[in-house]
Amino acid sequence: MESQQQKMLHSYEEAGKLLNYSRSSLRRHVARQHIRTVRLGNRILIPDAEIRRISVEGLPPLTANVTESTDDGQNENSVIKSGLLK
């Protein structure tokens, strides 16, 4: 009798297909520590337990980095670089 062995670790591409996420979205979630990974040599893989957890719980939305703006509409970084804000 032939048994099917479930894969224990998944590449970003495989995980993306299983979860219906793009590879880049998964990488951003990993960078924000929303997804646990395992390093195997030079590969970063996603454990099957994480795939199951994400399929049940989902992932938080990825939000863009928003910079605060000053009253005149310039963002804080440009004001600091110009020397107007110390």
C-alpha positions in Angstrom: 0.0 0.0 0.0 1.4 3.4 -1.0 1.2 6.1 1.6 1.3 9.8 0.8 3.8 11.6 3.0 2.8 15.2 3.8 5.5 17.7 3.1 6.9 19.3 6.3 8.5 22.4 4.9 7.4 24.6 2.0 9.1 27.2 -0.2 7.6 30.6 -0.5 6.2 29.6 -3.9 4.6 26.4 -2.6 3.2 28.2 0.5 1.8 31.0 -1.7 -0.1 28.4 -3.8 -1.5 26.7 -0.7 -2.5 30.0 1.0 -3.4 32.0 -2.1 -0.8 34.7 -1.3 2.0 36.0 -3.6 5.6 35.2 -2.8 6.3 38.9 -2.1 3.4 39.2 0.3 4.7 36.2 2.2 8.1 37.7 2.3 6.7 40.9 3.8 4.8 39.0 6.4 7.9 37.1 7.3 9.9 40.3 7.6 7.2 41.6 10.0 7.4 38.4 11.9 3.8 37.3 11.2 5.1 34.0 9.8 7.6 31.7 11.5 10.2 30.2 9.2 13.0 27.6 9.2 16.4 28.1 7.7 17.7 25.0 5.9 21.2 25.8 4.5 20.6 29.0 2.5 16.9 28.4 2.0 14.2 29.9 4.1 11.2 27.6 4.4 7.7 27.8 6.0 6.7 24.8 8.2 3.5 22.9 7.4 2.2 23.8 10.9 2.5 27.5 9.9 0.5 26.8 6.7 -2.2 25.2 8.8 -2.2 28.0 11.3 -2.5 30.7 8.7 -5.2 28.9 6.8 -7.3 28.9 10.0 -6.3 32.3 11.6 -5.3 34.3 8.5 -2.7 37.0 8.5 -3.0 40.7 9.6 -3.3 43.2 6.7 -0.1 44.7 5.3 -0.2 48.4 5.8 2.0 50.9 4.1 4.5 52.9 6.1 2.9 56.3 6.8 5.0 59.3 7.8 3.6 62.1 9.8 3.2 65.4 8.0 3.6 68.9 9.3 1.1 71.7 9.0 2.5 72.9 5.8 2.2 69.5 4.1 5.8 68.4 4.2 6.5 65.1 5.7 8.6 65.0 8.8 11.6 63.4 7.1 11.9 66.1 4.5 11.7 68.8 7.2 14.4 67.1 9.3 16.7 66.8 6.2 16.2 70.4 5.3 17.3 71.5 8.9 13.9 73.1 9.7 13.1 70.7 12.5 15.7 69.8 15.2 
